Amino acid sequence: METINGLFKTECIRTTVFHPGAYKTIADVEFATAGWVDWYNSRCLHSTLGMNTPIDYEHAHYAALDPEPQPA
């Protein structure tokens, strides 16, 4: 949890990547947080996933599974 919290502070709160300037309202923080979570869970490259995005890793995982035989 500490690692994610640190990443969030560094990548979202202390930069203007996910928001266009200083936070003025709680809604600004919520909007930036939603953008960061979307990016982290879908487009961020993760070293523990072989430098793949979570979506790419999940697609590869399900593609590698043997399909269940269908009844004839």
DRENDO-1510 file (C-alpha; in Angstrom, 1 decimal, always signed):
<recs>
REC; n; res; u; v; w
REC; 1; MET; +0.0; +0.0; +0.0 .
REC; 2; GLU; +2.8; +2.4; +0.8 .
REC; 3; THR; +4.2; +2.0; -2.7 .
REC; 4; ILE; +0.9; +2.7; -4.4 .
REC; 5; ASN; +0.4; +5.7; -2.1 .
REC; 6; GLY; +3.8; +7.0; -3.0 .
REC; 7; LEU; +3.3; +6.5; -6.7 .
REC; 8; PHE; -0.1; +8.3; -6.5 .
REC; 9; LYS; +1.4; +11.3; -4.8 .
REC; 10; THR; +4.3; +11.5; -7.2 .
REC; 11; GLU; +2.5; +10.8; -10.4 .
REC; 12; CYS; -0.9; +12.5; -9.7 .
REC; 13; ILE; -0.8; +14.9; -6.9 .
REC; 14; ARG; +2.6; +16.6; -7.3 .
REC; 15; THR; +2.4; +17.0; -11.1 .
REC; 16; THR; -0.1; +18.5; -13.6 .
REC; 17; VAL; -0.2; +15.4; -15.8 .
REC; 18; PHE; -3.7; +14.5; -14.6 .
REC; 19; HIS; -5.1; +18.0; -13.9 .
REC; 20; PRO; -4.5; +21.4; -15.4 .
REC; 21; GLY; -3.1; +23.3; -12.4 .
REC; 22; ALA; -3.5; +23.7; -8.7 .
REC; 23; TYR; -6.3; +21.8; -7.0 .
REC; 24; LYS; -9.1; +24.2; -6.0 .
REC; 25; THR; -11.8; +21.8; -4.9 .
REC; 26; ILE; -12.3; +18.2; -3.8 .
REC; 27; ALA; -13.9; +17.5; -7.2 .
REC; 28; ASP; -10.5; +18.5; -8.8 .
REC; 29; VAL; -8.8; +15.9; -6.7 .
REC; 30; GLU; -11.5; +13.3; -7.4 .
REC; 31; PHE; -11.3; +13.9; -11.2 .
REC; 32; ALA; -7.4; +13.7; -11.2 .
REC; 33; THR; -7.6; +10.5; -9.1 .
REC; 34; ALA; -10.0; +8.9; -11.5 .
REC; 35; GLY; -7.7; +9.7; -14.4 .
REC; 36; TRP; -4.7; +8.3; -12.6 .
REC; 37; VAL; -6.4; +5.1; -11.6 .
REC; 38; ASP; -7.6; +4.6; -15.2 .
REC; 39; TRP; -4.1; +5.2; -16.5 .
REC; 40; TYR; -2.5; +3.0; -13.9 .
REC; 41; ASN; -4.9; +0.1; -14.4 .
REC; 42; SER; -5.0; +0.2; -18.2 .
REC; 43; ARG; -2.1; +1.9; -19.8 .
REC; 44; CYS; +0.8; +2.0; -17.4 .
REC; 45; LEU; +3.6; -0.5; -18.1 .
REC; 46; HIS; +4.2; -2.7; -15.1 .
REC; 47; SER; +7.6; -4.4; -14.5 .
REC; 48; THR; +6.0; -7.3; -12.6 .
REC; 49; LEU; +3.9; -8.0; -15.8 .
REC; 50; GLY; +6.9; -8.1; -18.1 .
REC; 51; MET; +6.6; -4.4; -19.0 .
REC; 52; ASN; +3.1; -5.0; -20.3 .
REC; 53; THR; +0.0; -3.0; -19.5 .
REC; 54; PRO; -2.5; -4.8; -17.2 .
REC; 55; ILE; -5.0; -5.0; -20.1 .
REC; 56; ASP; -2.4; -6.6; -22.5 .
REC; 57; TYR; -1.3; -9.0; -19.8 .
REC; 58; GLU; -4.9; -10.1; -19.1 .
REC; 59; HIS; -5.7; -10.5; -22.8 .
REC; 60; ALA; -2.5; -12.7; -23.2 .
REC; 61; HIS; -3.5; -14.7; -20.2 .
REC; 62; TYR; -6.9; -15.6; -21.4 .
REC; 63; ALA; -5.7; -16.2; -25.0 .
REC; 64; ALA; -3.2; -18.8; -23.6 .
REC; 65; LEU; -5.9; -20.7; -21.7 .
REC; 66; ASP; -7.2; -23.9; -23.4 .
REC; 67; PRO; -10.8; -23.4; -24.6 .
REC; 68; GLU; -13.3; -25.6; -23.0 .
REC; 69; PRO; -14.7; -28.2; -25.5 .
REC; 70; GLN; -18.2; -27.2; -26.7 .
REC; 71; PRO; -20.9; -29.8; -26.7 .
REC; 72; ALA; -21.8; -31.2; -30.1 .
</recs>
